[in-house]
């Protein structure tokens, strides 16, 4: 990743913006800070700087993240999403959770009929469709907006392909069914895209997946640091699961914005 920064002072305080770019120069992460005492004019000037045309044109898809440290958080998200053509929703706020070191020693035994297995490229379309439906169901995307269950799967497919090919993941299959019934992947850092088919819920699959992907990440890193997870503040089921596993919520929030071109 390539990091670039801009910072300075307006009349009433300090501002900074940090861009993280991929190898092909796409912006995948923006971290913003502006002093809470800034005037409306100063905030507008900061938005014009942070979200200028060259940045909007190089945003990474299907997902990029924006972190805002300011009381102007909601205003900035509305300004950004209006420029990329999608609706802003307050419930997109995400908190970061860190895993406990002892999680690696916990049980990952599956019920009879279930087994871990590798994901083929043929399964990625099915997984992308499920992910898109999950995002609509959770309120992250609205079926009536540009970011909808019809438009977004192709972009999610590209992200899933990267995750499955190059990063730790875990998938569970049931008997001789060709498609996985549950899975979890790793993005550029945090774990995510946890999904369990509705027919196979309440069988402990999500808990086993969290434990197993954690073990894979720890084995691969070979260091004493555990992974992180980004969980939406209204995703009560995931919050309950991760907290019951000992994952610890960290201070601060960020918001994930889904591209909608």
N, C-alpha and C positions, 0 to 999 in steps of 0.2 A: 504494500500500500504506500501511496505517496501522500504526505500531509502538507497542506499549505495553510497559512494563517494571515489574518488581518486584524489589527487592533488600533485603538486610538482613543481620543477624548472628544466628547461633545460638550456643550456648554455646562451640563449638569452632572457629567459622570463619564465612566469608562465603558467601552464596548469592545467586544472581540468576536471573531467568527473563525472557526476551524473547519476546513474541508478535508475529508479523507477520500482519496481517489483509488480506483482499481488500476491494474497494470495497463488497461486500455483507456485510461484517463476518464472513466465515468465516476461521477460523484456518488459515493455510497453512504456517506455519513456527514452531517452538518451539525456542529455544536455552536450554539449561539449564546452570547451573554450581553445584556445591556442593563445598565444601572436602573434600579426601580424608580429613581427620581427623574428620569428622562421625560422631556415634554412630548406631546403628541407629534410635533414637527420632527423632533429628534428620532423618535421611534420610526416615523415614516421614512426618514432619510436612511436609517439603519436597514430597514426592510429592502429599500431600493438597492443598497449595497450588497446585502447578503443574498438576495434572490434576483440578481441581475440576469439578463437574458442568457449570457454565456453559461451560467450555472444551471438554469432551467433546462437548457438544451442538452446538457451532459449528465443529467441525473440518471443513476443506475436503475434498471428495472429488473424484476418486477417490484422489488422492495428497496426503498432506501430509508434511512432513519434520520430524524431531526431531533436534536436535544436542545431545549431552550431553558435557560436559567434566568427567569425574569417573571415579574408579575404580568408582563405583556404576552405570556405564552399563548393564550387562546387567540389573541389578535394576530399574532405572527402566523399561526397555523391557518387561520382563515385567509390571510393574505397570500400565503404560499399555495394553498389548495385552489384558490381562485385562479392562479396563474397556470396550474397544471390541469385544470379542467375536471376536478373531482370535488365532491362535497366534504366539508369538514365535520367531524363528529367528535364530541367531547369524550366519548367513552373509548377513544383510541389510546388513552394514557396507559403507559406500561411501566411497571416497576421491575427492577433487577433483583434476582435471588441468587445467592451463592450457595454451593453445596457443601455439606459437612465432610470432613476428611474420612470419617468412619463409614460412609455410605457404601464404600466398595466391598465391605464384608457382609452385606445383607443378602438375603435369599432371593434367587431369581428362578425359582421352580415354577413351571407352567402346569395348568390343569391337563388332564388326559385329552388327547386329540389335538393339542396345540404344540407347535414347535417353532423355534427360530429358523429363519432361512434367508438366503440372499434375494435381493430384489432385482428383477430383470428390467431391461429398458421397456419391455412391453407393458409392464405394470405402472409405469410412470404416468401415463395418461389417466388411468383410473385414480391414482393417488392425487394428481393435480385437481381432478374434478371434486374429489372428496374434500380437499383442502379449501377449495373455493366455496363449497357449500358450508363448510365450518365457519369461514370468515363472514359469510352472509348471515348465518344463524346467530353468530355471536355479536353482530352489529358493527363489526369493523368495516364491512362494505354493505351498501344498500342495493337491493336488486333494481331499484329505480335510478341509480346513478350510473355514471360512465364505468365505474369500477364494479362490475357485476359478474354474476356467476357464468355468464356467457363469454365475456370479453377476457377475463383474467386467467383462465386455466393455462393458456399457451405460455404465459409469462411465468406462472408458477411451475409449469413443467420444466422450463429451462433452469430454474433455481433448484428444483428437486434433483434434476440430472446431475448438477454440480455436487449437491450434497451427497448423493448416493455414490457417485464415482470417486470423490476425492476426500470425503470427510466421514467420521464415525457415524454410524446409524444402526438402527436395530428394527427388525420387522418380524412379526409373528404371523404364521399361517395356520389354518385349521383343516385338519385331515387332508383331503386331496383337492381342496379349493385352489385354483390357480393364482388368485389374487391375495395379497396379504390382507389380513383383517384388522391389523393394528401396526402402528409404526411410530418411530420418533427419529428425527434427523438432527444434524448439527449444522447451523449456519456458519457465517464467518465469526466464530466465537461461541455464542450461546446455543444451547439446545433449543429445539422448537419443532413446529409442525406436528405436534403429538396428536394422533388420531386413533380412535377405536371405533370400529363399525358398530352401529347401534345394536345389531343382533348379538354382539359378543361383549357387551358392557356388563359391569358388575361381576366380572370374573378375575379381577386383579391384574388385568393386562397392562393398564397404564402404569401402575406401580412397578411392575416387573420391567417394563420398557425403560422407565426413568433410571432404575438401578443398573440395568444392563448397559445402557449407553454411557452412563457415568463410568462404569468399569472399563469400557472400551477407551474412553477419553483418557482416563488415568493411566491405563496401560500404554497408550500411544505416547503420552507426554513424558511419562517416567519421572514426574516431579510431584512435589507435595501440594500442588495447587489443584483445586477442584474446578469444574466448569460452572458457568452461569446460565441462568434462564431468564428470558424476558416474558413476563406474564401480564396480560391486560388487567387493569384494576377492577374490571367487572366480570372477569373470568373466574367466578367463584369456585368452580369445580377444580380447576388447575391450581388455584391458590391453596385450597384445602389439601389437595394431594401433595404438593411440593412442601408445604409447611409441615404436614404430618410426617414427611420424610426427613425433616430437619433442615431443609433449605431456609436460609435466613434472608429476609427482605432488607435491601440496602437503601440508604437515604437517596432522595432525588428520583426523578421520573424522566422518561423520554417518550416520544410518540413515533410509531411506525406509520409511514405514509405509503399507500399502495398506488403505484403509477396507474394512470387511467387514460392512456392515449388510444 
